[in-house]
Amino acid sequence: MTTPECCTPTTEGKKCCPCKNMPAVFMILFGLTFLLRALGVISIHAASIAWPVIVIVAGLQFLLRGMCKCCKTETK
C-alpha cells in the first residue's frame, strides 16, 4: 500500500491529512467530558449525554476512514 500524497513530506512542507488526527481528538474530547464533570463545570446530565455521542461519532469516523479524497490510495 502506498502512502497518500497528502501525507508524503515535500519541500513545501505538506502536512498529513487531518483525518489521521481524529482518533486523538476523540480521545481528548472523551477525557475532557469526564474532567469537566469532575470539576463541576458541566452537569452529570450533560456528561451522560456527551460521552456516548463522542463514542458514536468516533465509531462513525472509524467506519468512514479512508473516504476522504486525500486518503484514497490504490494498492500496488
Short mmCIF file of the C-alpha atoms (twelve columns), coordinates in Angstrom:
data_MODEL
# 
_entry.id   MODEL 
# 
loop_
_atom_site.group_PDB 
_atom_site.id 
_atom_site.type_symbol 
_atom_site.label_atom_id 
_atom_site.label_alt_id 
_atom_site.label_comp_id 
_atom_site.label_asym_id 
_atom_site.label_seq_id 
_atom_site.Cartn_x 
_atom_site.Cartn_y 
_atom_site.Cartn_z 
_atom_site.pdbx_PDB_model_num 
ATOM 1  C CA . MET A 1  0.000   0.000  0.000  1 
ATOM 2  C CA . THR A 2  1.341   3.426  -0.887 1 
ATOM 3  C CA . THR A 3  1.356   6.500  1.285  1 
ATOM 4  C CA . PRO A 4  -1.314  9.058  0.372  1 
ATOM 5  C CA . GLU A 5  0.074   12.052 -1.484 1 
ATOM 6  C CA . CYS A 6  -1.149  14.386 1.253  1 
ATOM 7  C CA . CYS A 7  0.950   12.517 3.827  1 
ATOM 8  C CA . THR A 8  4.155   12.419 1.804  1 
ATOM 9  C CA . PRO A 9  6.610   15.074 3.046  1 
ATOM 10 C CA . THR A 10 7.628   17.546 0.364  1 
ATOM 11 C CA . THR A 11 9.821   20.599 0.185  1 
ATOM 12 C CA . GLU A 12 6.644   22.649 0.583  1 
ATOM 13 C CA . GLY A 13 6.091   21.065 3.995  1 
ATOM 14 C CA . LYS A 14 2.732   19.404 3.298  1 
ATOM 15 C CA . LYS A 15 1.137   18.137 6.466  1 
ATOM 16 C CA . CYS A 16 -0.664  14.872 6.924  1 
ATOM 17 C CA . CYS A 17 -4.383  14.615 6.275  1 
ATOM 18 C CA . PRO A 18 -6.447  15.934 9.225  1 
ATOM 19 C CA . CYS A 19 -8.439  12.690 9.387  1 
ATOM 20 C CA . LYS A 20 -5.299  10.994 10.712 1 
ATOM 21 C CA . ASN A 21 -5.558  13.117 13.886 1 
ATOM 22 C CA . MET A 22 -9.207  12.333 14.584 1 
ATOM 23 C CA . PRO A 23 -8.667  9.379  16.971 1 
ATOM 24 C CA . ALA A 24 -6.563  11.610 19.210 1 
ATOM 25 C CA . VAL A 25 -9.160  14.392 19.052 1 
ATOM 26 C CA . PHE A 26 -11.925 11.998 20.104 1 
ATOM 27 C CA . MET A 27 -9.827  10.638 22.990 1 
ATOM 28 C CA . ILE A 28 -9.190  14.185 24.215 1 
ATOM 29 C CA . LEU A 29 -12.891 15.073 23.990 1 
ATOM 30 C CA . PHE A 30 -13.829 11.873 25.812 1 
ATOM 31 C CA . GLY A 31 -11.407 12.586 28.659 1 
ATOM 32 C CA . LEU A 32 -12.351 16.251 28.759 1 
ATOM 33 C CA . THR A 33 -16.004 15.306 29.249 1 
ATOM 34 C CA . PHE A 34 -15.166 13.396 32.425 1 
ATOM 35 C CA . LEU A 35 -12.713 16.030 33.654 1 
ATOM 36 C CA . LEU A 36 -15.242 18.836 33.265 1 
ATOM 37 C CA . ARG A 37 -17.842 16.714 35.070 1 
ATOM 38 C CA . ALA A 38 -15.437 16.015 37.934 1 
ATOM 39 C CA . LEU A 39 -14.657 19.727 38.230 1 
ATOM 40 C CA . GLY A 40 -18.349 20.591 38.272 1 
ATOM 41 C CA . VAL A 41 -18.163 22.644 35.093 1 
ATOM 42 C CA . ILE A 42 -20.838 20.568 33.380 1 
ATOM 43 C CA . SER A 43 -23.724 18.701 34.963 1 
ATOM 44 C CA . ILE A 44 -23.909 14.936 35.248 1 
ATOM 45 C CA . HIS A 45 -26.828 15.036 32.808 1 
ATOM 46 C CA . ALA A 46 -24.757 16.836 30.170 1 
ATOM 47 C CA . ALA A 47 -21.844 14.443 30.694 1 
ATOM 48 C CA . SER A 48 -24.120 11.413 30.450 1 
ATOM 49 C CA . ILE A 49 -25.267 12.625 27.039 1 
ATOM 50 C CA . ALA A 50 -21.907 13.936 25.772 1 
ATOM 51 C CA . TRP A 51 -19.736 10.860 26.175 1 
ATOM 52 C CA . PRO A 52 -21.964 8.438  24.242 1 
ATOM 53 C CA . VAL A 53 -22.257 10.992 21.430 1 
ATOM 54 C CA . ILE A 54 -18.458 11.288 21.302 1 
ATOM 55 C CA . VAL A 55 -18.101 7.492  21.167 1 
ATOM 56 C CA . ILE A 56 -20.718 7.191  18.406 1 
ATOM 57 C CA . VAL A 57 -19.117 9.923  16.298 1 
ATOM 58 C CA . ALA A 58 -15.682 8.340  16.801 1 
ATOM 59 C CA . GLY A 59 -17.070 4.986  15.679 1 
ATOM 60 C CA . LEU A 60 -18.584 6.546  12.577 1 
ATOM 61 C CA . GLN A 61 -15.294 8.232  11.817 1 
ATOM 62 C CA . PHE A 62 -13.500 4.871  12.008 1 
ATOM 63 C CA . LEU A 63 -16.077 3.320  9.679  1 
ATOM 64 C CA . LEU A 64 -15.676 6.132  7.167  1 
ATOM 65 C CA . ARG A 65 -11.891 6.259  7.441  1 
ATOM 66 C CA . GLY A 66 -10.270 6.446  4.064  1 
ATOM 67 C CA . MET A 67 -13.315 8.011  2.443  1 
ATOM 68 C CA . CYS A 68 -11.739 11.459 2.121  1 
ATOM 69 C CA . LYS A 69 -10.201 12.276 -1.259 1 
ATOM 70 C CA . CYS A 70 -6.650  12.609 0.010  1 
ATOM 71 C CA . CYS A 71 -6.637  9.207  1.755  1 
ATOM 72 C CA . LYS A 72 -7.847  7.116  -1.181 1 
ATOM 73 C CA . THR A 73 -4.908  5.124  -2.488 1 
ATOM 74 C CA . GLU A 74 -4.600  2.203  -4.775 1 
ATOM 75 C CA . THR A 75 -2.690  -0.845 -3.625 1 
ATOM 76 C CA . LYS A 76 0.097   -1.886 -5.955 1 
# 
